[in-house]
Amino acid sequence: MASIARKNLLEDIPRFIVAQAGILFAVSLITIQTGILSGFTRSTTLLIDKSNAEIWIASDKMVNFELTDPLLYGQFNQAKTIDGVQQVEALILGSVRWRPRNGEMSSSKVIGFNPDGQLFNPGNVIKGNVKDLKQPFAVMADQSRLSSMLSKGVGTTAIAGSLPAKLVAVTKGTQSIVSSTLLFTSLENANTYISASINAKVNCKVLGAGNFQCTRVVEKKDPTQKLREIPAPKRLEIADPIAYILVKAKPGEDLQLLKQKIEEVMTGIAAYTQKELSEKTRFFWLARTKIGLVLGMGAVVGVIVGIVVVAQILYSSVSDHIKEFGTLKAMGASDRELYAVIVEQAIWMAVLGYIPGILVCLGLSTWVASKGIIILITPWSALGILGVTVVMCVGSAFFAIQKVTRIDPAIVFKA
């Protein structure tokens, strides 16, 4: 019976190619949609998952990683004194416009951290040095966003907000799909970018070769008021805003008990373990934005397309070989044996369509990864998609099986 399945499958090569193309399309659509969904959810929490912080202290109004009310730097000093806390670091988030020397501006998000710290991980630095971020107005960005920043790499100068910015390092594997371009810098630089006085207008010009000319215009009625150079970044004070406080617990400390202790001592805050903050952020993007529903619908469409294509091909194949199936039935072949022929043919179609489909998706995921888009294909997800493909093809064989069930052996003797 197995030879009959392969013979029926390969007898008409053009039809076989059309069938495999349909399955390849379905496999690719399912893999890409589920891969983008997995990669999307993973990208939204890259900075959380890669950090070495065991507890994140945030505002009690925090919605997701990028949407939160500020804390005060004074609370950072308070967190240091809590029993069970071994190490703390501050993290600043804010938005600025990136204005390249030549070209259109783009939105970006400033992330300030301690370059000498150990709890926040800005990714795999592939060019430059994280320590260089301590220089005034020095920034670092992910390589996947360099083209959108109109940047040629390390040494690029531009205006961030109304202040100068110089790209001194390039990192990899930190950029979220849904986020603006992330600009990593020191706490002092980030504080200066974000909390620039709203009562003053700062004018900066890129002079080239990494040089800037920055002046602040004080709004006064005196037209003779002179311009003065903008001061260097300053250290944070207790009233300056920060976004998060990263905490490392002392060895052996129970994290849930330490969370409760932190929330009892500090007001207006919520404490999360690394896993809890990651899950909260993922849930926001999947549930409240409906992105998961949209991508999931794409995967369902892929399954439907595959079922339709395979069912049509198998049904047509059975129709073309109806006399052969009738002969087998007249010779005493059971319905179960006839079903086995069709099911095996469906499994062969599933496997032969899955292999090129998954290879195409792996190649595509490698290509788009350099552009900051993650199509996450793990061994388990690939195995799961193979299972879906087999079920899809075997399930579609049901329509062809129904035709075999109604075969009258007498058809063999009809003209």
N, C-alpha and C positions, 0 to 999 in steps of 0.2 A: 504493500500500500504506500510505503514511503516513496518508492520510485515514481508512482503515479502522481503524487503531490508535486514532486520536483519537475516532472515532465510537463504537467499542466501549467506550472509557473513559468517555465522557460520556453514553452512551445512558441509563444508569440512575443518576441523580444520587444517590439515597439510598445505593446500593451504593458509588458513588464516594466519598461523604463518609465512609462507614464505613472504606473502604480507606485513605483519607488520614489518618483519625484514628489508625488502627493504625500507619501509618508515622510519623506525628508523634510518637506515644508512644514508638516504638522509637528514633527519632532523639533525642528528648529524654532518654531513659534512657541511651543511649550517651554523649551529650554531657555530661550531668550527672555520670555516673560517672567518665568519663575526665577531665573538668574538675576534679572534686573531688580525684581522685588527683593530678593535676598541681599543683593549688593547694595540696593538703596537703603534698606533698613540697617545694614552694617555700616554704611558710610556715615549715617547720621550720628553714630556713637563712636566713631574711630578715636577721637581724642579722649573719650571717657574710658574706653576699653584698653587703650594703650598706656594709660596713666598708671603710676605706682601708688596712687592714693587709695586707701582702704575706705575712707569716708569722705563724702563731699558735703560741705555745709553751704546751703543756698537760702535764698529768701523763701519764706513760707508761701509766697505768691508765685513761685517758679512753675512754669508750664512745661517747658522742655529746655534742653541745654542752652539754646540760643535765645530763649524768651523768658527772661527773669527780671525781677526788680533788683536793684543794687543793694549790697551790704555796705557797711562802712569799714574803713581800714582799721578803725579802733576795735571792731569786733574780731579782727585777725589777731590783735594783741591779746584780746580776752581769751580766745581759743587756746592760746599757748599755755595758759595757766590751769586748764582743766586737767584733773587727775586722770591718767590713762593715756593722755596724748603725748606722743614722742616727738612728732615733727609736724609743722604746719607750713603751708605755702599759699600765697594769694594768687588769684587769677582774675584778670580784667578782660571784659568784653565790651566792644563798642563798634559803632559803624562810622565809616568815613568814605569819601569819594576819592578814588585813585585817578589822578590826572597826569597822564604821561606827557612827556615833553612835546611830542607830536602825535596827535590822534585824539579820539574821543575818550571821555572819562568813563569809568565803570565803578560799580559799587563794590565795597570791600568791608571786611570785618576785622577789626584790630583785636588781637589776643595778646595780652601782656602777661608775662610770667617771669620767674626768676631764672636767668640763664645758668646760674650756679646751683640751682635747686635739683632735687632728685625725684620729686613726686609727679611733675608734669612732663610728659614726653611729647615733643613737637614732631615726632616722626623720624624717619631715616634721613639724616642730613647728607646729601650727596655732593654738595659743593659749598665751600665756605666753612665757617665755624660758628657754632651757637654762641660762643663767648663774645663774638663780634657784635652781637645784638646789644651789648652794654654801651656801645658807641652812641652818641646823640643821633636820633632820628634814623637809626639803622633798622631794617626790617628783613624778614625772611618769608618766602612764599613757596607753595607747592609747585613742582615742575609742570603739573598738568594745567596750571592757570597762567603760565608765563605768556602764552600767545594772546590771551584775552587782556592781559595787562600791557600788551605791546612792549614786552620786555625781552631783551636778548640774553638775560641771565645776570649773574653777579656783576655788580658795577652800575646797573641801571639806576638812573635817578628820575624822580618824579615828585609830584606834590600829592600828599595824602591829607585830604581835607583842605586846610589852608597852610599846612606846614610841610617842610621838606621831608623826603624819604629816599633812602638809598638802599638798594637790595644788596645785602652783604652775604647772603647764604640762600641755598635752595634745598628744600626738603622733599620727601616723597611719601605718599600713602597717608595723607592727613585730610585731604580735601573732600568735604561732603558734596554729594551731587546737588543737594538743594540749597547749599549755602553760597553766599557771595564769596569772592576770593578772600581767603584767610591771610592776614598779614601778622606774622609773629614778631614780637619785639619785647623789649624789657618792660618791666612794670612802670619805670619812670617815663619811658617814651610813650607807652600806651596812655598813661595818665595825662600826659601833655597833649596828645592827639585828641583825646575824648573830652577833656575838661578845659579846652581852650575857652577863654573868656568870651561870653556872648556880647559883651559891651565893647569889644575891640575888634577891629578888622585887621587881619594879618595878610600881607601880600608877599608871596614868595615867587621867585623866578629861578628856573634852572639855567645856570650859566654854562653847563657842560663840564666834562672832566670831573664830575662829582662835586662841583661847587654850586652853592646857592647864594642868593641874595634875598634875605627875608627881612621885612620891616613891618611894624605894627602902626596902624593909623589910629590915634586916639581921637574919638569923636568930640571935637570942640568947635566952637564958633570961630575961634581964631584961625584964619587961613594961613598964618605963618607958622602954625604948629609943625615942628620938625618930626621926621620919621626916626624911629629908633629900632635897633636890631632886637629881634625876639630873643628872650633869655634861653639858656640851656635847660633841658629837662630837669625837674626837681624831684627829690625823694617824696614818697607819699606821706601825707599827714593823716591824722586820725579821722578827719571829716571827709577824706577823699573816698569816692565810690569804688567798690570792687564787685566782682560778680560771684566768685566762689572762694571758699577756703578749703584747701585740700589737706586732709589729715592722715597721718600715719600713726597707728596705735602702737602702744608699747607691746613687746612680745608677750603672748599669752592672754592679751586683753580680749574680752568678749565684745564683739563689734556691736551687737544689738544693745547690750547694756551701756556701752560707751555712747551710742547714739542717743539713748534716753537721757544720759547724764548731760550731754551737750545741749539738748533741747530744753532741759530744766534750767541750766545755767544761763543760756543765751536767749534773748527774746527776739521775736519776729523772724525766726529762722526755722528751717527744716533740715534734718540730717539724713543722708542717704548713703547706703553702701554703694560701691561701684556698680554692682549688678542691678540694684534697685533704680539708680539714676539712668542706667542704660535702658532698662526695660520701660521706664516712664517715658523716655524720649522716643523710643521705637513705637510705643503704643500711640503716642500723639500723632506721629506721621502716618501710621497705618490706619488708625481708627478715625481720627478727627479730620484728616485731609482726604480720606477715601482713595488714596493712591493705591492701597492694597487691593481695593475692589476693582479698580480700573485694570491693573496688571493681571489680577486673577481672571477677569473676564477675557483678556487676551489669550490666556492659557486654555480656557474653556473653548474658545473659538478654534484653537489649534486642534483640540481633541475632536471637535465636531467635524472639522474639515477632514481629518484623518479617517474618521469613521465613514464618512460619505464616500471618500475616494476608494478606500479598501472594500467597502460593501459593494460598490458598483463594479469594481474589477472582479471580485470573487463571484458575484452573481452572474456577471457576463461569462466568466470562465466556466461555471457550472452549466450555464445554458448551452455553451458551445460543445460541452462534453456530456450532454444529457444522455445520449445513447450509450456512452461508455459506462456511466453510472448505472443505467438500466441493465446493461449486460452483466455488471458485477452483481446487481441485485438478483437477476435471473439465475445466476450461477450459485446463489446461496449466501452472498455476502450480507452480513447484518447491517442494520442502520448505523450501529455504533462504529463499524469499520468504515463505512462511507463517511461518517462525520469526521473520523480521524484523518481522512485524506484532506478534507477542507480545512480543518483546524491546523494541521501541519503546514499546509500551504500558507495559511494566515500567519503562523509563527515565523516561517521563512521570510515572508514579506516584512514582518516587524523587525527582525534582526537585520536584514539587508538594507532596510530603510533607516534604521536607527544609527548604524555605524557611520555612514557619511554625514548624517545629520548632526551627530554629536561632535564629529571632527570639525565641521564647519563652525559650530558654535564655540568650540575651544579656540579656534583661530581668531574668530571675531572678538572673543573676550580678551585675548591677548592684545589685539590691535587697539580696542577702545580703552584699555586700561591706561595707556599712555596719555589719554585725553581726559583722565579723571572720572571715567564712567566704569563702574564695577558691574560686570556680569558674573556673579558668583556661581561657579559650577564645582561642587565638591564631589568626591567619590560617592557619597551617599545620595546626593541629589541626582547624579548621573544614573545610578542604579535604580533609583525611584522612577526616573523618566523612562528607563528601559521597561520597567514593570508596567507603567502606564501605556507604553506603546504596544506591548504584547496584549494587554487587556483590551486596548482599543481595537486591535486587529482581530483578535479572537472574538470579541463581542460583535464586530461587524460581520463576521462569518455566519452569524445567526440567520441572516436573511438568505444566504445561499443554502444553509442547512435546511431551511423550510422548503426550498424547492426540491431538494433531494428526498425529503420525507414523502413528498407527494408523487414520486416517480412510480409509474406503472411499468413493471418489467416487460409487459406486452409491447411497449414502445419499440423494443429491439426488432420486432418482426413487422413493424409498419413500414410502408414505403417511404 
